[in-house]
């Protein structure tokens, strides 16, 4: 007799061997079976087969085979367990001098992984090289003044509206349209100022040589290096918009200026402008 056992999760019905019930010597049978994971015949080795009523167990070989010999006639609960599969509980009947072929198919158990709670350390936003250098310099506290990306994004204003708020900077305007960053120490005010000049910057022929114009770099490249001449006019800061930039640095002079921007012509101070990149 061949019996196919599928996954049936139910209370096990355990019967005493027939011979034990009659008090007579019971004739025995044999249980021969296989354990597979699907109907295609993928066998499961090392599965544990138990007959609880007889306190007997067997383990499948690498072909998924097992056998119980000399099993008294009767109805027995049979349990099957294997790693990675749902346990099977069922029953079978063993007849006197009979062979029971049990083909057992196990159902794979779902894998329940414990919930993983990961606390990641703060990862700094990847910055363009220039802005990363600016961020590093901000941490040193060596005397520079900074306008960050979040500040520049806050309002769609002219760049001068932000730069003018740097400590020790004041803005001196004339009736002209050009605004140029200059160091006004010669005027005795103790700090740099914005110097307003009448007219279009392209038509400017002379400059106030009492002022010390600040060197300007854009993305690390020289944009204006003094002294100012008609062939080398300083940039019109008043024509620059904040939304075009991601960062501004200002160093008034001396030891505050980063070494890569400190030259014999940087005594008037250095401003570094970092352009905004399109994502």
C-alpha positions as CSV (number, residue, x, y, z in Angstrom):
1,X,0.0,0.0,0.0
2,X,1.4,3.4,-1.0
3,X,0.4,6.5,1.0
4,X,1.2,10.1,0.1
5,X,1.3,12.4,3.1
6,X,1.0,16.1,2.6
7,X,1.1,18.8,5.1
8,X,-1.7,18.3,7.6
9,X,-1.5,20.2,10.8
10,X,-3.9,18.5,13.1
11,X,-4.1,16.7,16.4
12,X,-2.3,13.5,16.2
13,X,-4.4,10.4,16.6
14,X,-2.3,7.9,18.4
15,X,-3.7,4.3,18.6
16,X,-2.2,1.5,20.6
17,X,-0.9,-1.4,18.5
18,X,-3.5,-3.9,17.6
19,X,-1.7,-6.7,19.3
20,X,-1.5,-4.8,22.5
21,X,-5.2,-4.2,22.5
22,X,-6.0,-7.9,22.0
23,X,-3.3,-9.1,24.3
24,X,-2.0,-11.4,21.6
25,X,1.3,-11.3,19.8
26,X,0.9,-8.7,17.2
27,X,1.9,-9.4,13.7
28,X,4.1,-6.6,12.3
29,X,4.5,-4.6,9.1
30,X,7.0,-2.3,7.6
31,X,6.9,1.4,6.8
32,X,9.1,2.5,3.9
33,X,9.1,6.0,2.7
34,X,10.7,9.1,1.2
35,X,10.7,12.7,2.1
36,X,10.7,15.3,-0.7
37,X,10.2,19.1,-0.9
38,X,8.0,19.0,-3.9
39,X,6.1,16.7,-6.2
40,X,9.0,16.8,-8.7
41,X,11.0,14.6,-6.3
42,X,13.6,16.9,-4.8
43,X,14.5,14.8,-1.8
44,X,15.2,16.0,1.7
45,X,18.0,14.5,3.7
46,X,18.4,14.5,7.4
47,X,14.7,14.8,8.0
48,X,13.5,13.5,11.4
49,X,10.7,10.9,11.3
50,X,9.0,9.9,14.5
51,X,6.4,7.3,15.6
52,X,5.6,8.8,19.1
53,X,3.4,5.9,20.2
54,X,6.3,3.5,19.7
55,X,9.0,6.0,20.8
56,X,10.8,5.3,17.6
57,X,12.5,7.6,15.2
58,X,14.5,7.5,11.9
59,X,16.5,10.0,9.8
60,X,16.3,10.2,6.1
61,X,19.5,9.5,4.1
62,X,20.8,11.8,1.3
63,X,18.1,10.2,-1.0
64,X,15.4,11.2,1.4
65,X,14.7,7.6,2.3
66,X,13.7,6.1,5.7
67,X,12.3,2.8,7.0
68,X,10.7,1.4,10.1
69,X,10.7,-2.4,10.4
70,X,8.7,-4.7,12.7
71,X,6.0,-2.2,13.3
72,X,3.0,-3.8,15.1
73,X,-0.2,-3.6,13.2
74,X,-2.3,-0.5,14.1
75,X,-2.9,3.2,13.4
76,X,0.0,5.5,14.3
77,X,0.7,9.2,14.4
78,X,3.7,10.1,12.3
79,X,5.6,13.4,12.6
80,X,8.2,14.7,10.2
81,X,10.5,17.7,10.8
82,X,13.3,19.1,8.7
83,X,15.2,22.4,8.9
84,X,13.6,25.0,6.6
85,X,10.2,23.2,6.3
86,X,6.9,23.3,8.2
87,X,6.5,20.2,10.4
88,X,4.1,17.6,9.2
89,X,1.7,15.7,11.5
90,X,-0.4,12.9,10.1
91,X,-1.4,9.3,10.7
92,X,-1.1,6.0,8.8
93,X,-2.3,2.4,9.3
94,X,0.0,-0.5,9.3
95,X,-1.5,-3.9,8.5
96,X,-0.2,-7.3,9.6
97,X,2.7,-8.5,7.5
98,X,2.1,-5.5,5.2
99,X,4.4,-2.9,3.7
100,X,3.3,0.8,3.8
101,X,5.0,3.1,1.3
102,X,4.8,6.6,2.6
103,X,5.7,9.4,0.1
104,X,6.0,12.6,2.3
105,X,6.0,16.0,0.8
106,X,7.1,18.9,3.0
107,X,6.2,22.5,2.6
108,X,9.0,25.1,2.9
109,X,8.7,27.3,5.9
110,X,8.7,31.1,5.4
111,X,11.8,32.7,6.7
112,X,11.0,35.3,9.4
113,X,14.0,37.5,9.8
114,X,14.3,39.6,12.9
115,X,13.7,43.3,12.3
116,X,17.0,45.0,12.0
117,X,17.2,48.5,13.5
118,X,20.3,50.2,12.1
119,X,21.5,53.5,13.4
120,X,23.7,55.0,10.8
121,X,26.2,57.6,11.7
122,X,25.6,61.0,10.0
123,X,27.1,60.9,6.6
124,X,28.2,64.2,5.3
125,X,26.7,65.4,2.1
126,X,29.2,64.9,-0.8
127,X,30.3,68.4,-1.7
128,X,32.2,69.7,-4.7
129,X,35.9,70.0,-4.0
130,X,35.8,73.8,-3.5
131,X,32.9,73.8,-1.2
132,X,34.4,70.9,0.8
133,X,37.5,73.0,1.2
134,X,35.3,75.9,2.4
135,X,33.6,73.5,4.9
136,X,36.9,72.4,6.2
137,X,38.1,76.0,6.6
138,X,35.0,76.9,8.5
139,X,36.0,74.3,11.1
140,X,39.4,75.8,11.7
141,X,38.2,79.2,13.0
142,X,41.3,81.0,11.6
143,X,39.6,84.3,11.0
144,X,37.6,84.0,7.8
145,X,34.0,85.0,7.2
146,X,31.5,82.8,5.5
147,X,28.2,82.9,3.7
148,X,26.8,79.4,3.3
149,X,24.6,77.8,0.7
150,X,21.6,77.7,3.0
151,X,22.0,81.5,3.6
152,X,22.2,82.2,-0.1
153,X,19.2,80.1,-0.9
154,X,17.1,81.9,1.7
155,X,16.4,85.0,-0.4
156,X,16.8,85.8,-4.1
157,X,18.8,88.9,-3.6
158,X,21.9,90.6,-4.8
159,X,25.1,89.1,-3.5
160,X,25.9,92.4,-1.8
161,X,22.9,92.0,0.5
162,X,24.6,89.0,2.0
163,X,28.3,90.0,1.9
164,X,27.5,93.3,3.5
165,X,26.4,91.4,6.6
166,X,29.9,90.0,7.1
167,X,31.3,91.4,10.4
168,X,33.5,94.5,10.0
169,X,32.2,95.2,6.4
170,X,30.3,98.3,5.6
171,X,28.8,99.4,2.3
172,X,29.5,102.8,0.9
173,X,27.4,103.7,-2.1
174,X,27.7,106.5,-4.5
175,X,25.2,107.5,-7.2
176,X,26.9,105.1,-9.7
177,X,25.9,101.6,-10.7
178,X,29.2,99.8,-10.0
179,X,29.9,98.4,-6.5
180,X,33.5,97.2,-5.9
181,X,34.9,95.5,-2.9
182,X,37.8,97.4,-1.4
183,X,39.8,97.5,1.8
184,X,39.4,101.0,3.3
185,X,42.1,100.9,6.0
186,X,43.6,104.0,4.5
187,X,40.4,105.8,5.5
188,X,40.9,104.9,9.1
189,X,37.6,102.9,9.3
190,X,39.3,99.8,10.4
191,X,37.9,97.4,7.8
192,X,37.0,96.8,4.1
193,X,34.1,98.6,2.5
194,X,32.1,98.4,-0.7
195,X,33.2,101.3,-2.9
196,X,30.6,102.7,-5.3
197,X,31.7,104.2,-8.6
198,X,29.6,106.2,-11.1
199,X,29.0,104.8,-14.5
200,X,29.3,101.6,-16.5
201,X,32.3,99.5,-15.4
202,X,33.4,99.2,-19.0
203,X,33.8,103.0,-19.2
204,X,35.7,103.4,-15.9
205,X,39.1,104.9,-16.7
206,X,40.5,105.8,-13.3
207,X,40.2,104.4,-9.8
208,X,40.6,105.7,-6.3
209,X,44.1,104.7,-5.6
210,X,43.6,105.4,-1.9
211,X,41.5,102.2,-1.8
212,X,42.9,98.7,-1.7
213,X,40.8,96.5,-3.9
214,X,40.1,93.0,-2.6
215,X,41.3,90.0,-4.8
216,X,38.4,87.9,-6.0
217,X,38.5,84.2,-7.0
218,X,35.7,82.3,-8.6
219,X,35.8,78.5,-8.1
220,X,39.4,78.8,-7.1
221,X,40.5,80.6,-10.2
222,X,41.7,84.2,-10.1
223,X,38.9,86.6,-11.2
224,X,40.5,89.8,-10.1
225,X,44.0,90.3,-8.7
226,X,44.9,93.9,-7.9
227,X,46.0,96.6,-8.4
228,X,43.1,98.0,-10.3
229,X,43.7,99.7,-13.6
230,X,41.5,100.5,-16.6
231,X,42.8,97.3,-18.2
232,X,42.2,95.4,-15.0
233,X,39.0,96.6,-13.4
234,X,37.7,94.9,-10.2
235,X,34.4,93.0,-10.6
236,X,31.1,94.7,-10.0
237,X,29.9,92.8,-7.0
238,X,26.6,94.7,-7.2
239,X,25.8,92.9,-10.4
240,X,26.1,89.4,-8.9
241,X,23.0,87.5,-7.7
242,X,23.1,85.2,-4.7
243,X,21.3,82.3,-6.4
244,X,24.3,81.9,-8.7
245,X,26.5,80.9,-5.8
246,X,26.8,78.2,-3.3
247,X,29.3,79.8,-0.9
248,X,31.3,82.9,-0.2
249,X,34.4,83.3,1.9
250,X,36.2,86.5,2.9
251,X,39.6,86.8,4.5
252,X,40.7,90.3,5.5
253,X,44.4,89.7,5.2
254,X,47.5,88.4,6.8
255,X,47.4,85.0,8.4
256,X,43.7,84.6,7.8
257,X,44.2,84.0,4.1
258,X,44.5,80.4,3.1
259,X,48.0,79.6,1.9
260,X,47.0,78.8,-1.6
261,X,45.5,82.3,-2.0
262,X,48.2,84.2,-0.1
263,X,50.5,86.1,-2.5
264,X,52.4,89.4,-2.4
265,X,49.3,91.0,-4.0
266,X,46.8,89.6,-1.4
267,X,47.4,92.1,1.4
268,X,44.1,93.9,0.7
269,X,42.2,90.7,1.5
270,X,40.7,87.8,-0.5
271,X,37.1,86.9,-1.4
272,X,36.4,83.4,-2.7
273,X,33.1,82.8,-4.6
274,X,31.8,79.3,-5.3
275,X,29.4,78.9,-8.2
276,X,26.2,76.9,-7.9
277,X,26.3,73.7,-9.9
278,X,23.3,72.4,-11.8
279,X,22.3,68.9,-10.4
